[in-house]
Amino acid sequence: MRTRIALLLGIVLVAGACAGPGGGGAGSPSVAPKTFAAGSSMAAIVAKGKLVCGVKFDVIAFGFKNPTTGEIEGLDADLCRELAKELGVSAELTEAVSKNRIPFLKEDKVDLIISTFTANEERRKEVDFSHVYYKAGQSILVKKESTVQKVEDLVGKKVCTGEGSTSEKNLRAKGVTDLLLFQTYTEGAQALVDGRCEAVSTDDSILFGLAKQFPGTELRGTLFSDEPLAIGIKKGRTDLVEFVNGVLEAMKADGRLKALYDKHIKPFTGKDVEVPF
Ligand code: GLU
């Protein structure tokens, strides 16, 4: 009897250890794999045993690799974990920078892109999107001593932003064309601090994290674009779009979505996030 209890305890302990937060790698599912229609996108993911999500690794509040724990933290990372849980599989988080996002979906390198990804008409020609889960807008980050107040003040000046982002396009449309493009926004903020550009410009929701990481910088001006963030899915996987939307709706209904906003976004904005769908 004692051995059986010890054995059972061992199993529970091992299971407990595996169920811990998975960092960049796979975290074990907390529920058994679920059954989905044969041939569906979800059945293929269950057969693989893991849901692979492309997320940012350097964006505080959305997808950020904690340097101490190695854990990927943030709203995007946790959305992946919730979706994996609903499938009954592990969540595997892989880094997807702005310009990799559409290729990663097309080449089946990931199942989902949850990487501060703006849903827009141009991108809809190439990929599908879930419901919008966060409404961001473009802003600017400058050094506190800068005289730049708004995006218009940046015409003729060098500005840092992410390659392959809507931020890059929006700046050009505003006549800000002298751009220093980076794979990650952290590199852009470092360039700002080093004096290689006058401002970093992208989603306000990325900039508020950078302002915290890089003291001596601050956001300025009003938002000059709409950036509705949504989960990217390979074109044609409509069953997966429906599944993801169903999970998002359930998370809205039972408060899980609000809990994630409160955990990851509210500390920066001080405001409740309204669910945008
Ligand atoms: N949300 C915008 C985009 O999808 C800018 C931020 C980013 O590059 O992730 O392009």
Residues whose N, C-alpha, C, O or C-beta is under 5 A from the ligand:
A	BS01	LIG	S98 S115 T116 F117 T118 G162 G164 S165 T166 S167 T202 D203 E227
